[in-house]
Amino acid sequence: MRIGELADRAGVTPRTLRYYESRGLLPARRGGNGYRTYDEDDLRALRQIRTLQDFGFDLEETRPFVECLRAGHPEGDSCPASLAVYRSKLAELDSLIGELSAVRNTVGAQLARAERAMDALAAEDDSAPRCELRE
């Protein structure tokens, strides 16, 4: 298939395909007429790349998965290098979850402090301004 058809089937632009080719993620095969040619394996590799990118993997992190597919494995994640990327990504996500949990705890504590302060003011003075959005 030619670049336009592959782009349509993969949901990307031809420019994206040329970029992936320049990064070595897609083969640079040319037909006798000089046009780029692709096959179903290329489509599978593209779908693998897009799925991983949707999950937050950067383009270079997709390389072991593409190489695994190209090596003949039916799934791009059944090779040691792919498993290593999964482990690294999980560690990164765990770290981010920890950071977000700490931020959430801080914001929750600030909210509780602000609510207590507002309640204390309201208890002291019935004419104190009240927030209309407060539950």
TIMI-625658 format. One record per residue: y, z, x of N, C-alpha, C in turn. Coordinates in nm, 2 decimals. Layout:
> nc2, nc3, nc1, cac2, cac3, cac1, cc2, cc3, cc1
> Y, Z, X, Y, Z, X, Y, Z, X
...
// end
This chain:
> nc2, nc3, nc1, cac2, cac3, cac1, cc2, cc3, cc1
> -0.12, 0.00, 0.09, 0.00, 0.00, 0.00, 0.12, 0.00, 0.09
> 0.23, -0.05, 0.04, 0.36, -0.05, 0.11, 0.44, 0.07, 0.09
> 0.54, 0.09, 0.16, 0.62, 0.21, 0.17, 0.68, 0.25, 0.03
> 0.73, 0.15, -0.05, 0.78, 0.18, -0.18, 0.68, 0.24, -0.27
> 0.56, 0.18, -0.27, 0.46, 0.23, -0.36, 0.41, 0.37, -0.32
> 0.40, 0.39, -0.19, 0.36, 0.53, -0.14, 0.47, 0.63, -0.18
> 0.59, 0.59, -0.16, 0.70, 0.68, -0.19, 0.70, 0.72, -0.34
> 0.68, 0.62, -0.43, 0.67, 0.64, -0.57, 0.56, 0.74, -0.61
> 0.44, 0.71, -0.55, 0.32, 0.79, -0.58, 0.33, 0.93, -0.53
> 0.40, 0.95, -0.42, 0.41, 1.08, -0.36, 0.53, 1.16, -0.41
> 0.62, 1.09, -0.48, 0.74, 1.16, -0.53, 0.85, 1.18, -0.42
> 0.85, 1.10, -0.32, 0.95, 1.11, -0.22, 1.02, 0.98, -0.20
> 1.12, 0.97, -0.11, 1.19, 0.85, -0.09, 1.13, 0.77, 0.03
> 1.15, 0.64, 0.04, 1.11, 0.57, 0.16, 1.17, 0.63, 0.29
> 1.29, 0.68, 0.28, 1.36, 0.74, 0.40, 1.28, 0.86, 0.44
> 1.23, 0.94, 0.35, 1.15, 1.06, 0.38, 1.03, 1.02, 0.46
> 0.96, 0.91, 0.41, 0.84, 0.86, 0.47, 0.87, 0.81, 0.62
> 0.98, 0.75, 0.64, 1.02, 0.70, 0.77, 1.04, 0.82, 0.86
> 1.10, 0.93, 0.80, 1.13, 1.05, 0.88, 1.00, 1.11, 0.92
> 0.90, 1.13, 0.83, 0.77, 1.18, 0.86, 0.70, 1.10, 0.96
> 0.72, 0.97, 0.96, 0.66, 0.88, 1.06, 0.72, 0.91, 1.19
> 0.85, 0.93, 1.20, 0.92, 0.96, 1.33, 0.88, 1.09, 1.38
> 0.83, 1.18, 1.30, 0.79, 1.32, 1.34, 0.64, 1.32, 1.37
> 0.57, 1.21, 1.35, 0.43, 1.20, 1.38, 0.34, 1.25, 1.27
> 0.39, 1.27, 1.15, 0.31, 1.32, 1.04, 0.24, 1.21, 0.96
> 0.30, 1.09, 0.97, 0.24, 0.97, 0.91, 0.22, 0.87, 1.02
> 0.11, 0.79, 1.00, 0.09, 0.69, 1.11, 0.19, 0.57, 1.09
> 0.21, 0.51, 1.20, 0.31, 0.39, 1.21, 0.23, 0.26, 1.21
> 0.15, 0.24, 1.10, 0.07, 0.12, 1.10, 0.15, 0.00, 1.03
> 0.14, -0.11, 1.08, 0.21, -0.23, 1.03, 0.11, -0.34, 1.00
> 0.13, -0.41, 0.89, 0.05, -0.52, 0.85, 0.09, -0.65, 0.93
> 0.02, -0.75, 0.91, 0.05, -0.88, 0.98, 0.18, -0.93, 0.95
> 0.24, -0.89, 0.84, 0.37, -0.94, 0.80, 0.48, -0.84, 0.86
> 0.44, -0.74, 0.93, 0.54, -0.65, 0.99, 0.58, -0.53, 0.90
> 0.53, -0.53, 0.77, 0.56, -0.42, 0.68, 0.47, -0.30, 0.71
> 0.52, -0.18, 0.69, 0.44, -0.06, 0.70, 0.33, -0.06, 0.59
> 0.21, -0.02, 0.63, 0.10, -0.01, 0.54, 0.05, 0.13, 0.54
> 0.01, 0.18, 0.42, -0.05, 0.31, 0.40, -0.17, 0.30, 0.31
> -0.25, 0.41, 0.32, -0.37, 0.42, 0.24, -0.38, 0.55, 0.16
> -0.49, 0.57, 0.09, -0.50, 0.69, 0.01, -0.50, 0.82, 0.10
> -0.55, 0.81, 0.22, -0.55, 0.93, 0.31, -0.40, 0.97, 0.34
> -0.32, 0.87, 0.35, -0.18, 0.90, 0.38, -0.12, 0.97, 0.25
> -0.16, 0.92, 0.14, -0.11, 0.99, 0.01, -0.16, 1.13, 0.01
> -0.28, 1.16, 0.04, -0.33, 1.29, 0.04, -0.25, 1.38, 0.14
> -0.23, 1.32, 0.26, -0.15, 1.40, 0.36, -0.01, 1.43, 0.31
> 0.05, 1.33, 0.24, 0.19, 1.36, 0.18, 0.18, 1.46, 0.08
> 0.09, 1.46, -0.01, 0.07, 1.56, -0.11, 0.05, 1.70, -0.05
> -0.02, 1.71, 0.06, -0.04, 1.83, 0.13, 0.09, 1.88, 0.18
> 0.17, 1.79, 0.25, 0.30, 1.83, 0.30, 0.39, 1.88, 0.19
> 0.40, 1.81, 0.08, 0.49, 1.84, -0.02, 0.45, 1.98, -0.09
> 0.32, 2.00, -0.11, 0.28, 2.13, -0.16, 0.31, 2.24, -0.07
> 0.29, 2.23, 0.06, 0.32, 2.34, 0.15, 0.47, 2.36, 0.16
> 0.55, 2.25, 0.15, 0.69, 2.27, 0.16, 0.74, 2.34, 0.03
> 0.68, 2.31, -0.08, 0.71, 2.38, -0.21, 0.69, 2.53, -0.20
> 0.59, 2.57, -0.11, 0.55, 2.71, -0.09, 0.64, 2.77, 0.02
> 0.73, 2.70, 0.08, 0.82, 2.75, 0.18, 0.78, 2.72, 0.32
> 0.68, 2.64, 0.34, 0.65, 2.61, 0.48, 0.75, 2.50, 0.53
> 0.79, 2.52, 0.66, 0.88, 2.41, 0.71, 0.79, 2.29, 0.75
> 0.85, 2.18, 0.78, 0.78, 2.06, 0.81, 0.68, 2.07, 0.93
> 0.73, 2.14, 1.03, 0.64, 2.15, 1.15, 0.52, 2.24, 1.12
> 0.53, 2.34, 1.03, 0.42, 2.42, 0.99, 0.31, 2.34, 0.91
> 0.35, 2.22, 0.86, 0.25, 2.14, 0.78, 0.16, 2.06, 0.88
> 0.20, 2.05, 1.00, 0.13, 1.96, 1.10, -0.02, 1.99, 1.11
> -0.06, 2.12, 1.13, -0.20, 2.15, 1.14, -0.28, 2.11, 1.02
> -0.22, 2.12, 0.90, -0.29, 2.08, 0.78, -0.31, 1.93, 0.77
> -0.21, 1.85, 0.81, -0.22, 1.71, 0.81, -0.32, 1.67, 0.92
> -0.32, 1.73, 1.03, -0.42, 1.70, 1.14, -0.56, 1.73, 1.09
> -0.57, 1.84, 1.02, -0.71, 1.88, 0.96, -0.76, 1.77, 0.87
> -0.67, 1.72, 0.78, -0.71, 1.61, 0.69, -0.75, 1.49, 0.77
> -0.67, 1.45, 0.87, -0.69, 1.33, 0.95, -0.82, 1.35, 1.03
> -0.87, 1.47, 1.06, -0.99, 1.49, 1.13, -1.11, 1.47, 1.04
> -1.09, 1.45, 0.91, -1.20, 1.42, 0.82, -1.23, 1.54, 0.73
> -1.16, 1.65, 0.74, -1.19, 1.76, 0.65, -1.14, 1.73, 0.51
> -1.22, 1.77, 0.41, -1.17, 1.73, 0.27, -1.05, 1.81, 0.23
> -1.03, 1.93, 0.29, -0.91, 2.01, 0.26, -0.83, 2.03, 0.39
> -0.70, 2.03, 0.38, -0.63, 2.04, 0.51, -0.62, 2.18, 0.56
> -0.68, 2.28, 0.49, -0.67, 2.42, 0.54, -0.80, 2.47, 0.58
> -0.89, 2.38, 0.62, -1.03, 2.43, 0.66, -1.04, 2.42, 0.81
> -0.94, 2.42, 0.89, -0.94, 2.42, 1.04, -0.87, 2.54, 1.09
> -0.91, 2.58, 1.21, -0.86, 2.71, 1.27, -0.70, 2.70, 1.28
> -0.64, 2.59, 1.32, -0.50, 2.59, 1.33, -0.43, 2.61, 1.19
> -0.49, 2.56, 1.09, -0.43, 2.57, 0.96, -0.44, 2.72, 0.91
> -0.55, 2.78, 0.94, -0.57, 2.92, 0.91, -0.47, 3.01, 0.99
> -0.44, 2.97, 1.11, -0.34, 3.05, 1.19, -0.20, 3.03, 1.12
> -0.17, 2.92, 1.07, -0.04, 2.90, 1.01, -0.03, 2.98, 0.88
> -0.14, 2.98, 0.80, -0.15, 3.07, 0.68, -0.12, 3.22, 0.72
> -0.19, 3.26, 0.83, -0.17, 3.40, 0.87, -0.03, 3.43, 0.91
> 0.03, 3.34, 0.98, 0.17, 3.36, 1.02, 0.26, 3.36, 0.90
> 0.24, 3.27, 0.81, 0.32, 3.26, 0.69, 0.31, 3.39, 0.61
> 0.19, 3.44, 0.59, 0.17, 3.57, 0.52, 0.24, 3.68, 0.58
> 0.24, 3.69, 0.72, 0.31, 3.80, 0.79, 0.46, 3.78, 0.76
> 0.51, 3.66, 0.77, 0.65, 3.64, 0.74, 0.69, 3.68, 0.60
> 0.60, 3.64, 0.50, 0.63, 3.68, 0.36, 0.62, 3.83, 0.34
> 0.53, 3.90, 0.41, 0.52, 4.04, 0.40, 0.64, 4.11, 0.45
> 0.69, 4.06, 0.56, 0.82, 4.11, 0.62, 0.93, 4.09, 0.52
> 0.94, 3.97, 0.46, 1.05, 3.95, 0.37, 1.04, 4.04, 0.25
> 0.92, 4.06, 0.20, 0.90, 4.14, 0.08, 0.94, 4.29, 0.12
> 0.91, 4.33, 0.24, 0.95, 4.46, 0.28, 1.11, 4.47, 0.29
> 1.17, 4.37, 0.34, 1.32, 4.37, 0.35, 1.38, 4.37, 0.21
> 1.32, 4.29, 0.12, 1.37, 4.28, -0.02, 1.35, 4.42, -0.09
> 1.24, 4.48, -0.07, 1.21, 4.61, -0.13, 1.31, 4.71, -0.09
> 1.34, 4.71, 0.04, 1.44, 4.81, 0.09, 1.58, 4.78, 0.03
> 1.62, 4.65, 0.02, 1.74, 4.62, -0.05, 1.74, 4.66, -0.19
> 1.63, 4.64, -0.26, 1.62, 4.68, -0.40, 1.63, 4.83, -0.42
> 1.57, 4.91, -0.33, 1.58, 5.05, -0.33, 1.72, 5.10, -0.31
> 1.79, 5.04, -0.22, 1.93, 5.07, -0.19, 2.02, 5.04, -0.31
> 2.00, 4.92, -0.37, 2.08, 4.89, -0.49, 2.04, 4.98, -0.61
> 1.92, 5.01, -0.62, 1.88, 5.11, -0.73, 1.94, 5.24, -0.71
> 1.94, 5.29, -0.58, 2.01, 5.42, -0.56, 2.16, 5.42, -0.58
> 2.22, 5.31, -0.55, 2.36, 5.29, -0.57, 2.39, 5.29, -0.72
> 2.31, 5.22, -0.80, 2.32, 5.22, -0.94, 2.31, 5.36, -1.00
> 2.21, 5.43, -0.96, 2.19, 5.57, -1.01, 2.31, 5.65, -0.98
> 2.36, 5.65, -0.85, 2.47, 5.72, -0.81, 2.59, 5.69, -0.90
> 2.62, 5.56, -0.92, 2.73, 5.52, -1.00, 2.72, 5.56, -1.14
> 2.60, 5.56, -1.20, 2.58, 5.60, -1.34, 2.61, 5.75, -1.35
> 2.56, 5.83, -1.25, 2.58, 5.98, -1.25, 2.73, 6.01, -1.24
> 2.80, 5.93, -1.16, 2.94, 5.95, -1.14, 3.02, 5.92, -1.27
> 2.98, 5.81, -1.34, 3.04, 5.77, -1.46, 3.01, 5.87, -1.57
> 2.89, 5.92, -1.58, 2.85, 6.02, -1.68, 2.93, 6.15, -1.66
> 2.95, 6.19, -1.53, 3.02, 6.31, -1.50, 3.17, 6.30, -1.54
> 3.23, 6.18, -1.52, 3.37, 6.16, -1.56, 3.38, 6.16, -1.71
> 3.28, 6.10, -1.78, 3.29, 6.09, -1.92, 3.27, 6.23, -1.98
> 3.19, 6.32, -1.92, 3.17, 6.45, -1.97, 3.29, 6.54, -1.95
> 3.37, 6.51, -1.85, 3.49, 6.59, -1.82, 3.61, 6.55, -1.91
> 3.61, 6.42, -1.95, 3.73, 6.37, -2.02, 3.68, 6.26, -2.12
> 3.69, 6.29, -2.25, 3.66, 6.20, -2.35, 3.74, 6.07, -2.35
> 3.86, 6.08, -2.29, 3.95, 5.96, -2.29, 3.92, 5.87, -2.16
> 3.82, 5.91, -2.08, 3.79, 5.83, -1.96, 3.75, 5.69, -2.01
> 3.79, 5.59, -1.93, 3.75, 5.45, -1.97, 3.59, 5.44, -1.96
> 3.55, 5.36, -2.06, 3.40, 5.34, -2.07, 3.38, 5.19, -2.05
> 3.27, 5.16, -1.98, 3.23, 5.02, -1.96, 3.16, 4.97, -2.09
> 3.21, 4.86, -2.13, 3.15, 4.80, -2.26, 3.01, 4.76, -2.24
> 2.97, 4.72, -2.12, 2.83, 4.67, -2.09, 2.73, 4.77, -2.07
> 2.77, 4.90, -2.06, 2.68, 5.01, -2.03, 2.58, 5.03, -2.15
> 2.46, 5.05, -2.11, 2.36, 5.07, -2.22, 2.36, 5.22, -2.27
// end
